[in-house]
Amino acid sequence: RHQAAPRAEAQPQAGSTVLPVIDVPIAHIQANPYQPRQTWDSGALKELADSIREHGLLQPLVVTRIVPPPVEVRAGRKAEPVPMYQLIAGERRLRAAKEAGLTTVPVVVKEAGEEQKLELALVENIQRAELNPLEEAGAYKVLMDSFNLTQEEVARRVGKARSTIGNAVRLLNNSPEILQSLSSREITEGHARALLAIQDRAARNAALNYVIENNLNVRLTEDLAREINELGISALDEEGKLRGIETRKRERSAPSGERRAPLVHNTEDIALTDRFRSALGTRVQFNRSRNGSGRLVIFFDNEEVLQGIYTRIVEEEEF
């Protein structure tokens, strides 16, 4: 049998009402149907469970009472209904308590409507930084759609700026592939916002693969998105992959006030890039600005490839 360590009593503040902490059976607590968190770190849960075994559950869960079902009549006597509760905040602690073998947990009982259940669960997870960007955005969207709230109203309730809510919700307009990569943290919110700017969905997913494969930062992903939008449908080859596009890295040595001439992408440049690639047998980057200047970059993976490029250019057998 596991016994919780003594809990520190909450200290009342002036003008506040302190709700009592009571122990209830874990079996009498139902999950919060509005829980925004969908993924759980098994390693972190095990660590918390180990801590609970050692010290007990030090922070009470927050629950609300559930209206009990109609009482049963047995032998002419009314049976007392079993008190039931629904979790509002503390699902991670509840899961860990179950894993630790506890049969009862400390709770604070609070009256809460459906809207407040979601709001409290969302605020708790945000304060603990336990939601991934997709879960957080989904919770904001549920608040807005289920309870007819504006972004401004949601922002006030969860203590965030309105722009934060707007940016988060817009992430949900991305493709399932991008949302999955965001959920698994292959990319960041900044990457997802940059990819959302790409107008063509197929090109957007191709760019996602390119960003992950080349480990692009957010700034370079934004550059890539702009280039793809300039190229339009011609940005993809027959296999649906990006072609003739290499994200430009700004030279660190360039004066801060210096501006690049805008790049030009057209079918001739794309075809020329493909011809360079075929002729040299390697990846190339070809950029040309409106004023006629430009840059041709030839990539090689090892000394052998470099020698092959040199031989093709100068038509000599020895390097």
SULGI-V736299 format. One record per pair of residues at least 12 apart in sequence whose ideal C-beta (glycine too) atoms are under 10 Angstrom apart, sorted by sequence separation. I is the first residue (numbers start at 0). J is the second residue. D is the distance in Angstrom with one decimal. If there is no record, write none. Layout:
I_J_D + I_J_D
This chain:
8_20_8.0 + 67_79_9.1 + 68_80_6.7 + 92_104_7.8 + 141_153_10.0 + 149_161_8.7 + 150_162_8.7 + 152_164_9.4 + 153_165_9.7 + 194_206_5.8 + 230_242_9.1 + 247_259_8.1 + 271_283_9.6 + 272_284_8.0 + 273_285_9.6 + 283_295_6.7 + 284_296_4.0 + 285_297_9.8 + 306_318_4.5 + 7_20_10.0 + 67_80_3.4 + 68_81_8.8 + 92_105_9.9 + 93_106_9.5 + 121_134_9.4 + 125_138_8.5 + 140_153_9.3 + 150_163_9.3 + 151_164_8.1 + 177_190_8.4 + 178_191_7.8 + 181_194_9.4 + 193_206_8.7 + 194_207_5.9 + 207_220_9.4 + 210_223_7.1 + 230_243_7.7 + 272_285_4.5 + 283_296_6.6 + 284_297_8.1 + 305_318_8.0 + 6_20_6.4 + 66_80_9.2 + 67_81_6.7 + 121_135_7.9 + 124_138_7.8 + 125_139_9.9 + 139_153_5.6 + 142_156_7.5 + 150_164_4.6 + 151_165_9.6 + 153_167_9.7 + 177_191_5.8 + 180_194_9.2 + 206_220_7.6 + 209_223_6.9 + 210_224_9.6 + 227_241_7.3 + 230_244_7.0 + 271_285_6.3 + 272_286_9.4 + 282_296_9.0 + 283_297_5.4 + 284_298_7.3 + 67_82_7.0 + 68_83_8.6 + 89_104_8.6 + 138_153_9.3 + 139_154_9.0 + 142_157_8.1 + 149_164_9.2 + 150_165_5.4 + 153_168_8.9 + 226_241_9.3 + 229_244_9.7 + 247_262_7.8 + 282_297_8.0 + 283_298_6.8 + 297_312_9.1 + 303_318_10.0 + 6_22_9.8 + 67_83_6.2 + 89_105_10.0 + 121_137_10.0 + 122_138_9.8 + 148_164_9.8 + 190_206_9.7 + 191_207_9.0 + 194_210_7.2 + 269_285_8.8 + 271_287_8.9 + 281_297_6.4 + 282_298_4.4 + 302_318_8.8 + 65_82_8.4 + 66_83_8.5 + 89_106_8.3 + 121_138_4.6 + 150_167_9.5 + 177_194_5.6 + 190_207_8.3 + 193_210_8.4 + 206_223_5.8 + 226_243_9.4 + 227_244_6.7 + 268_285_6.3 + 281_298_5.9 + 282_299_8.6 + 64_82_7.1 + 65_83_4.2 + 89_107_9.5 + 120_138_7.9 + 121_139_7.8 + 139_157_7.8 + 150_168_7.2 + 170_188_6.6 + 173_191_5.7 + 176_194_9.8 + 177_195_7.8 + 206_224_6.7 + 209_227_9.4 + 223_241_8.3 + 226_244_5.5 + 268_286_8.3 + 279_297_6.2 + 281_299_5.8 + 282_300_9.0 + 3_22_8.0 + 64_83_7.4 + 65_84_6.2 + 87_106_9.6 + 88_107_9.3 + 138_157_8.7 + 172_191_9.8 + 173_192_8.8 + 191_210_10.0 + 226_245_8.8 + 268_287_5.9 + 279_298_9.5 + 280_299_9.7 + 281_300_8.0 + 64_84_6.1 + 65_85_5.3 + 86_106_8.7 + 87_107_9.1 + 118_138_9.3 + 121_141_8.6 + 139_159_8.7 + 171_191_9.8 + 174_194_8.5 + 177_197_9.9 + 190_210_6.0 + 206_226_9.5 + 226_246_7.3 + 244_264_8.3 + 267_287_9.4 + 275_295_7.1 + 279_299_9.2 + 62_83_9.5 + 63_84_6.7 + 64_85_8.0 + 87_108_9.6 + 88_109_9.1 + 117_138_7.0 + 121_142_7.1 + 143_164_8.4 + 167_188_7.8 + 170_191_5.3 + 173_194_6.6 + 174_195_9.2 + 186_207_7.3 + 190_211_8.9 + 203_224_8.4 + 206_227_6.0 + 223_244_6.9 + 225_246_9.7 + 226_247_8.0 + 243_264_7.7 + 264_285_9.7 + 276_297_9.6 + 62_84_4.0 + 63_85_5.4 + 84_106_6.8 + 87_109_6.5 + 135_157_9.4 + 142_164_9.1 + 166_188_7.6 + 169_191_9.2 + 170_192_6.8 + 173_195_5.3 + 185_207_8.8 + 193_215_9.2 + 202_224_9.2 + 205_227_8.2 + 222_244_10.0 + 223_245_8.9 + 224_246_9.6 + 225_247_10.0 + 264_286_8.5 + 265_287_8.9 + 275_297_8.0 + 276_298_9.9 + 282_304_9.9 + 61_84_9.9 + 62_85_6.3 + 63_86_8.4 + 88_111_9.7 + 166_189_9.9 + 169_192_7.2 + 172_195_6.2 + 174_197_9.9 + 177_200_9.7 + 193_216_9.9 + 197_220_9.8 + 223_246_4.6 + 243_266_9.9 + 263_286_8.6 + 264_287_8.4 + 272_295_9.1 + 281_304_6.0 + 60_84_8.8 + 62_86_5.6 + 63_87_5.7 + 84_108_7.0 + 87_111_5.7 + 117_141_6.3 + 118_142_6.9 + 135_159_9.5 + 139_163_9.1 + 140_164_9.6 + 170_194_9.9 + 171_195_9.8 + 173_197_9.8 + 176_200_9.5 + 180_204_9.9 + 186_210_6.5 + 193_217_6.1 + 196_220_9.5 + 203_227_8.1 + 222_246_5.2 + 223_247_9.0 + 262_286_5.3 + 263_287_5.5 + 271_295_9.4 + 280_304_7.8 + 281_305_9.0 + 61_86_7.6 + 62_87_5.9 + 117_142_6.1 + 139_164_5.4 + 143_168_7.3 + 166_191_9.9 + 167_192_9.9 + 170_195_7.2 + 185_210_9.0 + 186_211_6.8 + 190_215_7.8 + 192_217_8.2 + 193_218_8.7 + 196_221_7.5 + 202_227_5.1 + 221_246_9.3 + 222_247_5.9 + 243_268_7.1 + 244_269_9.0 + 262_287_6.9 + 263_288_6.4 + 268_293_8.9 + 279_304_9.5 + 283_308_9.8 + 60_86_6.3 + 61_87_4.4 + 62_88_8.6 + 82_108_9.4 + 85_111_8.7 + 139_165_9.2 + 142_168_10.0 + 166_192_6.7 + 169_195_6.7 + 174_200_5.8 + 177_203_6.9 + 181_207_9.8 + 185_211_5.7 + 190_216_8.4 + 191_217_9.6 + 193_219_9.0 + 194_220_6.7 + 197_223_8.5 + 198_224_9.3 + 202_228_8.4 + 220_246_7.7 + 222_248_8.7 + 243_269_4.4 + 260_286_10.0 + 262_288_5.7 + 263_289_5.4 + 281_307_8.0 + 60_87_7.9 + 61_88_4.2 + 62_89_8.3 + 140_167_8.6 + 173_200_9.4 + 174_201_9.3 + 176_203_8.5 + 177_204_7.1 + 180_207_6.2 + 189_216_8.5 + 190_217_5.8 + 193_220_4.2 + 194_221_9.4 + 196_223_10.0 + 197_224_5.0 + 219_246_4.6 + 222_249_8.8 + 242_269_6.9 + 243_270_8.6 + 245_272_9.0 + 259_286_9.3 + 260_287_9.4 + 261_288_6.2 + 262_289_7.9 + 263_290_9.4 + 280_307_6.3 + 281_308_6.1 + 60_88_6.9 + 61_89_6.1 + 87_115_7.7 + 88_116_8.9 + 114_142_7.7 + 117_145_7.4 + 118_146_8.8 + 135_163_9.5 + 136_164_8.9 + 139_167_5.6 + 140_168_5.6 + 176_204_5.1 + 179_207_9.7 + 180_208_9.4 + 189_217_3.7 + 192_220_9.1 + 193_221_4.5 + 196_224_4.7 + 197_225_9.1 + 199_227_7.5 + 202_230_8.3 + 206_234_8.6 + 218_246_9.3 + 219_247_8.0 + 243_271_8.7 + 244_272_8.8 + 260_288_3.5 + 261_289_5.6 + 263_291_9.4 + 279_307_8.4 + 280_308_7.2 + 59_88_9.8 + 60_89_3.6 + 87_116_5.4 + 117_146_7.9 + 135_164_9.6 + 138_167_9.1 + 139_168_5.5 + 174_203_6.1 + 175_204_9.3 + 177_206_9.2 + 186_215_9.3 + 187_216_9.2 + 188_217_8.9 + 189_218_8.8 + 190_219_9.9 + 191_220_9.3 + 192_221_8.7 + 193_222_8.8 + 194_223_8.7 + 195_224_8.5 + 196_225_7.8 + 197_226_9.8 + 198_227_8.4 + 199_228_8.3 + 202_231_8.4 + 205_234_7.7 + 206_235_10.0 + 219_248_6.9 + 243_272_4.1 + 259_288_7.1 + 260_289_5.9 + 261_290_9.0 + 279_308_5.4 + 31_61_9.7 + 58_88_10.0 + 59_89_7.7 + 60_90_8.4 + 86_116_8.7 + 87_117_9.3 + 89_119_10.0 + 90_120_7.7 + 118_148_9.6 + 136_166_8.8 + 137_167_9.1 + 140_170_9.9 + 173_203_7.6 + 174_204_5.7 + 177_207_5.4 + 180_210_8.8 + 187_217_6.7 + 190_220_5.2 + 193_223_7.7 + 194_224_6.5 + 197_227_5.3 + 198_228_5.8 + 202_232_7.7 + 205_235_6.0 + 216_246_9.7 + 218_248_9.3 + 219_249_9.3 + 234_264_8.4 + 242_272_7.7 + 243_273_6.8 + 260_290_5.0 + 263_293_8.6 + 278_308_9.7 + 279_309_9.9 + 281_311_9.4 + 31_62_9.0 + 58_89_7.5 + 62_93_9.4 + 85_116_7.3 + 87_118_9.4 + 88_119_5.2 + 89_120_9.0 + 114_145_7.6 + 115_146_9.9 + 126_157_9.3 + 136_167_4.1 + 137_168_9.0 + 139_170_10.0 + 140_171_6.1 + 173_204_9.6 + 176_207_6.0 + 180_211_6.9 + 186_217_9.1 + 189_220_7.6 + 190_221_9.2 + 193_224_5.2 + 196_227_9.1 + 197_228_6.3 + 199_230_9.6 + 201_232_8.6 + 202_233_9.8 + 205_236_9.2 + 208_239_9.7 + 209_240_8.2 + 215_246_6.2 + 218_249_8.5 + 233_264_8.1 + 242_273_7.2 + 260_291_8.9 + 262_293_8.3 + 280_311_6.9 + 28_60_7.4 + 31_63_9.2 + 60_92_6.1 + 87_119_4.9 + 88_120_5.7 + 91_123_9.4 + 113_145_7.8 + 114_146_4.8 + 121_153_9.1 + 125_157_6.2 + 126_158_8.5 + 135_167_5.9 + 136_168_5.6 + 139_171_9.1 + 176_208_8.6 + 189_221_8.4 + 192_224_9.5 + 193_225_9.2 + 196_228_7.2 + 199_231_7.2 + 202_234_5.2 + 208_240_7.7 + 209_241_5.4 + 213_245_9.3 + 216_248_9.9 + 229_261_9.2 + 233_265_8.6 + 243_275_9.7 + 260_292_6.5 + 262_294_9.7 + 279_311_5.9 + 29_62_8.9 + 56_89_9.0 + 59_92_8.9 + 60_93_5.9 + 87_120_6.3 + 88_121_9.5 + 90_123_9.0 + 91_124_8.7 + 113_146_8.1 + 114_147_9.9 + 125_158_8.0 + 135_168_9.7 + 136_169_8.2 + 137_170_9.4 + 174_207_7.9 + 177_210_9.6 + 187_220_9.4 + 194_227_9.6 + 198_231_8.1 + 199_232_6.5 + 201_234_9.2 + 202_235_5.9 + 205_238_9.4 + 208_241_8.3 + 213_246_7.7 + 215_248_9.9 + 229_262_7.4 + 231_264_9.0 + 233_266_6.4 + 236_269_9.6 + 243_276_8.6 + 259_292_9.7 + 260_293_9.0 + 278_311_6.7 + 279_312_7.5 + 22_56_9.8 + 28_62_6.2 + 58_92_6.8 + 86_120_8.2 + 88_122_8.1 + 89_123_7.3 + 90_124_8.9 + 112_146_9.6 + 114_148_8.5 + 122_156_7.7 + 125_159_7.7 + 132_166_9.8 + 133_167_9.1 + 136_170_5.0 + 137_171_6.9 + 173_207_9.0 + 186_220_8.3 + 190_224_9.9 + 198_232_9.9 + 201_235_6.2 + 205_239_6.0 + 229_263_8.4 + 230_264_4.9 + 242_276_9.0 + 278_312_8.9 + 25_60_9.7 + 27_62_9.2 + 57_92_9.3 + 88_123_4.2 + 118_153_8.9 + 121_156_8.5 + 122_157_5.5 + 132_167_6.9 + 135_170_9.1 + 136_171_5.4 + 199_234_7.6 + 204_239_8.1 + 205_240_5.7 + 206_241_6.7 + 209_244_7.9 + 229_264_5.1 + 230_265_8.8 + 233_268_10.0 + 234_269_8.7 + 29_65_6.9 + 56_92_6.2 + 60_96_8.5 + 87_123_8.4 + 88_124_8.4 + 91_127_8.1 + 121_157_6.0 + 122_158_7.3 + 136_172_10.0 + 199_235_8.0 + 205_241_5.1 + 209_245_9.7 + 210_246_8.9 + 226_262_7.2 + 228_264_10.0 + 229_265_9.5 + 230_266_9.5 + 233_269_6.0 + 22_59_9.2 + 23_60_8.9 + 28_65_9.6 + 56_93_9.0 + 119_156_9.9 + 122_159_9.8 + 133_170_7.0 + 136_173_10.0 + 197_234_8.9 + 202_239_8.8 + 205_242_9.4 + 209_246_8.2 + 225_262_9.0 + 227_264_9.4 + 233_270_10.0 + 236_273_8.9 + 245_282_7.8 + 247_284_8.1 + 20_58_9.9 + 21_59_8.5 + 27_65_9.1 + 88_126_9.9 + 91_129_6.8 + 118_156_5.6 + 132_170_6.4 + 133_171_7.8 + 201_239_5.9 + 206_244_8.8 + 226_264_6.8 + 230_268_9.4 + 245_283_8.1 + 246_284_8.9 + 20_59_4.9 + 23_62_7.5 + 56_95_8.2 + 88_127_9.8 + 90_129_9.6 + 117_156_9.9 + 118_157_7.2 + 202_241_7.5 + 205_244_9.5 + 230_269_7.5 + 245_284_3.6 + 247_286_6.5 + 19_59_9.8 + 20_60_9.7 + 56_96_5.5 + 133_173_9.4 + 206_246_9.7 + 222_262_9.9 + 243_283_9.0 + 244_284_8.5 + 245_285_8.3 + 18_59_9.2 + 21_62_9.7 + 51_92_7.9 + 55_96_9.4 + 115_156_9.5 + 137_178_9.6 + 243_284_8.8 + 244_285_10.0 + 245_286_7.9 + 62_104_9.4 + 114_156_9.2 + 136_178_9.1 + 202_244_9.7 + 243_285_7.2 + 244_286_9.7 + 18_61_9.0 + 52_95_9.5 + 56_99_8.2 + 63_106_9.8 + 243_286_9.9 + 47_91_7.0 + 48_92_9.8 + 51_95_5.6 + 52_96_9.7 + 55_99_9.1 + 60_104_6.0 + 62_106_4.8 + 63_107_10.0 + 64_108_6.1 + 133_177_9.9 + 47_92_7.1 + 50_95_8.0 + 51_96_5.8 + 56_101_6.9 + 59_104_7.6 + 60_105_7.2 + 61_106_7.1 + 62_107_7.3 + 63_108_6.8 + 64_109_9.1 + 133_178_5.8 + 136_181_9.1 + 137_182_9.9 + 48_94_8.3 + 49_95_8.8 + 51_97_9.8 + 52_98_9.1 + 53_99_9.1 + 55_101_8.3 + 59_105_4.0 + 60_106_4.7 + 61_107_5.3 + 62_108_5.8 + 63_109_5.8 + 64_110_7.5 + 132_178_9.5 + 133_179_8.6 + 4_51_9.1 + 44_91_7.0 + 47_94_8.4 + 48_95_4.4 + 51_98_8.2 + 52_99_4.7 + 56_103_9.5 + 58_105_8.1 + 59_106_5.3 + 60_107_7.3 + 61_108_8.3 + 62_109_7.3 + 63_110_6.2 + 64_111_9.6 + 133_180_9.9 + 247_294_8.5 + 3_51_7.9 + 43_91_8.1 + 44_92_9.8 + 47_95_3.9 + 48_96_7.6 + 51_99_4.2 + 52_100_7.2 + 56_104_5.6 + 57_105_8.6 + 59_107_5.0 + 60_108_9.9 + 61_109_5.7 + 63_111_4.6 + 133_181_5.4 + 134_182_7.7 + 4_53_8.2 + 5_54_9.8 + 6_55_7.6 + 46_95_8.5 + 47_96_8.7 + 48_97_8.3 + 49_98_9.1 + 50_99_8.5 + 51_100_9.0 + 52_101_8.6 + 55_104_9.6 + 56_105_6.0 + 58_107_9.8 + 59_108_9.7 + 62_111_9.0 + 63_112_8.8 + 132_181_5.7 + 133_182_4.5 + 247_296_9.5 + 1_51_8.0 + 4_54_4.7 + 5_55_7.7 + 6_56_8.1 + 7_57_7.3 + 9_59_8.9 + 44_94_5.9 + 45_95_8.1 + 48_98_4.0 + 49_99_7.6 + 51_101_6.8 + 55_105_8.6 + 56_106_9.8 + 61_111_8.4 + 131_181_7.5 + 132_182_7.9 + 133_183_9.5 + 1_52_6.5 + 3_54_8.3 + 4_55_3.4 + 6_57_6.2 + 7_58_9.3 + 39_90_8.7 + 40_91_9.1 + 44_95_5.3 + 47_98_8.2 + 48_99_4.3 + 131_182_5.7 + 133_184_9.8 + 245_296_7.2 + 3_55_3.1 + 4_56_8.3 + 5_57_9.0 + 6_58_8.2 + 33_85_9.8 + 34_86_7.8 + 39_91_7.1 + 43_95_8.8 + 47_99_8.2 + 48_100_8.5 + 63_115_8.5 + 131_183_8.5 + 132_184_8.6 + 136_188_8.9 + 2_55_6.9 + 3_56_5.3 + 4_57_6.7 + 6_59_7.2 + 32_85_8.0 + 34_87_9.6 + 41_94_9.9 + 44_97_9.7 + 45_98_7.0 + 48_101_9.3 + 51_104_9.3 + 63_116_7.0 + 131_184_6.8 + 135_188_9.4 + 245_298_8.4 + 1_55_7.9 + 3_57_8.0 + 27_81_6.8 + 29_83_6.8 + 31_85_6.4 + 32_86_9.6 + 33_87_8.9 + 34_88_9.4 + 36_90_7.0 + 44_98_6.4 + 45_99_9.6 + 132_186_9.7 + 1_56_9.7 + 26_81_9.5 + 27_82_6.4 + 28_83_8.0 + 29_84_7.0 + 30_85_7.7 + 31_86_4.6 + 36_91_7.8 + 39_94_6.8 + 44_99_9.9 + 61_116_9.7 + 132_187_7.8 + 133_188_9.3 + 136_191_9.6 + 3_59_10.0 + 27_83_5.4 + 28_84_5.0 + 29_85_4.8 + 30_86_5.8 + 31_87_6.0 + 34_90_5.6 + 39_95_9.8 + 63_119_9.4 + 132_188_4.7 + 24_81_9.2 + 26_83_9.6 + 27_84_5.9 + 28_85_7.4 + 29_86_6.7 + 31_88_7.8 + 34_91_10.0 + 41_98_9.6 + 131_188_9.6 + 132_189_10.0 + 24_82_9.2 + 28_86_5.6 + 31_89_9.2 + 61_119_6.7 + 133_191_8.8 + 23_82_7.3 + 24_83_10.0 + 31_90_6.5 + 61_120_9.1 + 132_191_7.4 + 23_83_9.3 + 24_84_9.5 + 30_90_6.7 + 226_286_9.0 + 21_82_9.9 + 23_84_6.2 + 28_89_9.5 + 28_90_9.8 + 31_93_9.7 + 61_123_8.0 + 30_93_8.2 + 30_94_9.6 + 28_93_6.6 + 25_93_7.2 + 28_96_9.7 + 28_97_9.8 + 25_96_6.5 + 26_97_9.8 + 25_97_6.0 + 28_103_9.9 + 25_101_6.5 + 26_102_7.7 + 27_103_9.2 + 28_104_7.4 + 24_101_9.8 + 25_102_6.0 + 26_103_9.3 + 27_104_10.0 + 24_102_6.3 + 25_103_6.6 + 28_106_7.5 + 22_101_9.9 + 24_103_5.4 + 25_104_5.8 + 27_106_9.7 + 22_102_9.7 + 23_103_6.3 + 24_104_8.4 + 31_111_9.9 + 33_113_7.3 + 22_103_4.6 + 23_104_6.8 + 32_113_8.6 + 33_114_8.9 + 21_103_9.6 + 22_104_6.9 + 23_105_8.3 + 33_115_9.5 + 34_116_9.0 + 35_117_7.4 + 21_104_9.9 + 22_105_5.6 + 23_106_5.4 + 33_116_5.0 + 34_117_8.6 + 21_105_7.2 + 22_106_7.5 + 32_116_7.7 + 33_117_3.6 + 36_120_8.0 + 20_105_5.1 + 21_106_6.2 + 23_108_8.5 + 31_116_5.8 + 32_117_8.8 + 33_118_8.6 + 35_120_6.1 + 36_121_9.3 + 20_106_7.1 + 21_107_8.0 + 31_117_8.1 + 33_119_9.0 + 34_120_5.5 + 35_121_5.3 + 43_129_9.3 + 19_106_9.8 + 20_107_5.8 + 21_108_6.9 + 33_120_5.8 + 34_121_9.2 + 36_123_9.6 + 18_106_9.6 + 19_107_7.5 + 20_108_9.2 + 31_119_8.7 + 32_120_9.8 + 33_121_8.1 + 35_123_9.6 + 36_124_5.5 + 18_107_4.8 + 19_108_8.0 + 31_120_5.4 + 35_124_6.0 + 40_129_9.0 + 17_107_9.2 + 18_108_6.7 + 34_124_8.4 + 35_125_8.9 + 39_129_9.2 + 18_109_6.4 + 36_127_9.8 + 38_129_9.5 + 18_110_9.9 + 38_130_9.1 + 3_96_8.9 + 36_129_6.1 + 37_130_8.9 + 38_131_6.7 + 35_129_9.4 + 36_130_5.8 + 37_131_8.4 + 1_96_8.9 + 35_130_6.0 + 36_131_8.5 + 38_133_9.4 + 3_99_9.8 + 37_133_8.4 + 38_134_7.4 + 37_134_5.6 + 1_99_6.3 + 3_101_7.1 + 9_107_8.6 + 36_134_5.7 + 1_100_5.1 + 2_101_8.8 + 6_105_5.9 + 35_134_5.3 + 36_135_9.3 + 0_100_8.4 + 1_101_5.1 + 3_103_8.0 + 34_134_9.5 + 35_135_7.0 + 37_137_8.2 + 0_101_9.3 + 1_102_7.6 + 2_103_9.4 + 3_104_7.7 + 35_136_9.5 + 36_137_10.0 + 0_102_7.7 + 1_103_9.2 + 3_105_6.6 + 35_137_6.4 + 36_138_8.6 + 35_138_3.5 + 34_138_9.1 + 35_139_8.8 + 33_138_8.1 + 35_141_7.4 + 35_142_9.4 + 33_141_7.0 + 33_142_9.1 + 33_145_8.4 + 38_182_7.4 + 37_182_8.3 + 38_183_9.0
